[in-house]
Amino acid sequence: MGRQRIALSPLAADAVAVIGQQVRFARHDLNYTIVELADRSGVSSHTVTSIESGSPSVSIGNVLSVAIAVGLPIFGTQSAELLNATRRFGIEKLGLIPSREYRRGTGVQADLDF
């Protein structure tokens, strides 16, 4: 049995293709070979090729590692400090969300008439 095909929305498919194109443009501008970029990012050369060709099966961690290695801005910044501050803010904000969420109005009404 082969791998299941990953279903993407058209917008997601375009985003994967654009990231791959940006990685390839940046790699070319830096004069990196695929093998050099793979070594710098800690992934295989096959993974770099898959990213550049727009394959949706590459893990997001590997895509981000390669993007950072060629200097692509992640979430609009290349600053590690700003990205870290954004992450900490997200952690604080997530702390305000209850760990369990209950649906209101499930249709069950208690008979509280004593």
C-alpha positions as CSV (number, residue, x, y, z in Angstrom):
1,M,0.0,0.0,0.0
2,G,1.4,3.4,-1.0
3,R,1.4,6.7,0.8
4,Q,-1.8,8.6,1.0
5,R,-2.0,11.7,-1.1
6,I,-2.1,14.9,0.9
7,A,-5.1,17.0,0.1
8,L,-4.5,20.7,0.0
9,S,-6.7,23.7,-0.5
10,P,-5.7,25.7,-3.6
11,L,-4.4,28.5,-1.3
12,A,-2.3,26.0,0.7
13,A,-0.9,24.5,-2.5
14,D,0.1,27.9,-3.8
15,A,1.7,28.7,-0.4
16,V,3.8,25.5,-0.6
17,A,4.9,26.3,-4.1
18,V,5.8,29.9,-3.2
19,I,7.9,28.8,-0.3
20,G,9.7,26.3,-2.5
21,Q,10.4,29.0,-5.1
22,Q,11.6,31.5,-2.4
23,V,14.0,28.8,-1.0
24,R,15.4,28.1,-4.5
25,F,15.8,31.8,-5.4
26,A,17.6,32.4,-2.0
27,R,19.8,29.4,-2.4
28,H,20.8,30.5,-5.9
29,D,21.5,34.1,-4.7
30,L,23.7,32.6,-1.9
31,N,25.5,30.3,-4.4
32,Y,24.7,27.2,-2.3
33,T,24.4,23.8,-3.9
34,I,21.5,21.6,-2.7
35,V,24.0,19.5,-0.7
36,E,25.5,22.6,1.0
37,L,22.0,23.9,1.9
38,A,21.1,20.5,3.2
39,D,24.2,20.4,5.4
40,R,23.6,23.9,6.7
41,S,20.0,23.1,7.6
42,G,20.5,19.6,9.0
43,V,18.2,17.9,6.5
44,S,18.9,15.6,3.5
45,S,19.4,16.8,0.0
46,H,16.3,15.0,-1.0
47,T,14.3,17.1,1.5
48,V,15.7,20.3,0.0
49,T,14.7,19.1,-3.5
50,S,11.3,18.3,-2.2
51,I,10.8,21.7,-0.6
52,E,12.0,23.5,-3.8
53,S,9.6,21.4,-5.9
54,G,6.7,22.3,-3.7
55,S,6.0,18.9,-2.2
56,P,3.5,19.1,0.6
57,S,4.8,16.0,2.4
58,V,7.8,17.7,3.9
59,S,7.5,18.4,7.6
60,I,7.0,22.0,8.6
61,G,10.0,21.8,10.9
62,N,12.2,20.9,8.0
63,V,10.7,23.6,5.8
64,L,11.4,26.2,8.5
65,S,14.9,25.0,9.0
66,V,15.7,25.3,5.3
67,A,14.0,28.7,5.1
68,I,16.0,30.1,8.0
69,A,19.2,28.7,6.6
70,V,18.8,30.8,3.4
71,G,17.6,33.8,5.4
72,L,13.9,33.9,4.5
73,P,11.9,35.9,7.0
74,I,9.7,33.8,9.3
75,F,6.5,35.5,10.3
76,G,7.7,38.7,8.8
77,T,11.0,38.9,10.7
78,Q,14.6,37.6,10.6
79,S,15.2,38.7,14.1
80,A,15.6,35.8,16.6
81,E,14.8,38.1,19.5
82,L,11.6,39.4,17.9
83,L,10.5,35.8,17.0
84,N,11.3,34.7,20.6
85,A,9.3,37.6,22.0
86,T,6.3,36.7,19.8
87,R,6.5,33.1,21.0
88,R,6.5,34.2,24.6
89,F,3.6,36.5,24.0
90,G,1.7,33.6,22.4
91,I,2.4,31.4,25.4
92,E,1.1,34.1,27.8
93,K,-2.0,34.6,25.7
94,L,-2.7,30.8,25.5
95,G,-2.5,30.7,29.2
96,L,-5.7,32.8,29.3
97,I,-7.7,30.2,27.3
98,P,-9.3,27.6,29.5
99,S,-7.9,24.1,29.2
100,R,-11.4,22.7,28.7
101,E,-14.0,24.2,26.6
102,Y,-17.7,23.4,27.0
103,R,-20.4,24.0,24.4
104,R,-23.2,26.2,25.5
105,G,-26.7,25.4,24.8
106,T,-26.5,21.7,24.1
107,G,-30.2,21.4,24.1
108,V,-30.4,19.8,27.5
109,Q,-32.3,22.0,30.0
110,A,-32.4,21.2,33.7
111,D,-35.8,21.3,35.4
112,L,-34.9,23.6,38.2
113,D,-38.5,24.3,39.3
114,F,-38.7,23.1,42.9
